[in-house]
Amino acid sequence: MKAKDFSLPDQDGVIHKLSDYKGKWIVLYFYPKDDTPGCTKEACGFREISQEFKNKNAVVLGVSKDSIESHKKFSDKYHLNFPILSDVDKKVIQEYGAWGEKKFLGKTFQGTLRNTYLIDPQGQVKKKFEKVNPLTHPQEILKAI
């Protein structure tokens, strides 16, 4: 399946298009909320092995519905070394099927699902990871490349 192109701002307001990364592996990961325990562990996990992704000609792009300002605080606080993209209207999140029903403390609600899409250098979605474990997921993706 061909990955859908998009255009979203990062934590510094710089616009990123998926097509900007043609010729590279793309780790497009969706996460629920900045500076929450699971999302922080996942982001820091990607940060810690970012050089290994670069060595494999791969770029990591995080996406949530948080604002650019929220992303900036999150990125600065944890010294993130990759773009985290702001999708406040949830358009890209929904296009990629990363929006859906969630349960927390006995309540059901709609929210961003912790899904990752591994996109090959030709722009094809090679693998979709759903309901990932934020602690082990960055290593799992690295092995899949």
C-alpha positions, 0 to 999 in steps of 0.5 A: 500500500502506498503511504499517503503524503501529507504536510504537517508542522514540527515542534519548531513550526517547520513544515514536513512532507512525507515526500521530502523523505523519499529514498529513506526508510520512514518510521511514522509513529502516532502517539496519544499525548505529549509528556505522558508516561508511555509517550515519553518512554517511547519518544526517549527510546527513539531518541536514544537509538536515533543514530542507529536509525540514521545508520540504516537510512531511516528517519523517525517522525512522531505525530500527535494532535498536540499543538506546536507549542506543546510539542516544543515543550515536550521536545525541549524537556526530553532533548528529542532529536527528531521531528514531532509533527502537530496534527491538531485537526487529526486529518493525518491521524485519521487518514492513517487509521490511527484514530479510534476507540480507546478504554481507560479507567473503565471509560470508552472514548475516541483518541489517537491509537499508538500505531506505527507505520514502517514506510520503505524508500519507495513510499510503500507501507511495509508494516503496520504496528498496532497497540505497541509497547512503548518500552520495546517498540523503538528496538522492534522497529529498528529490527524490522528495517 
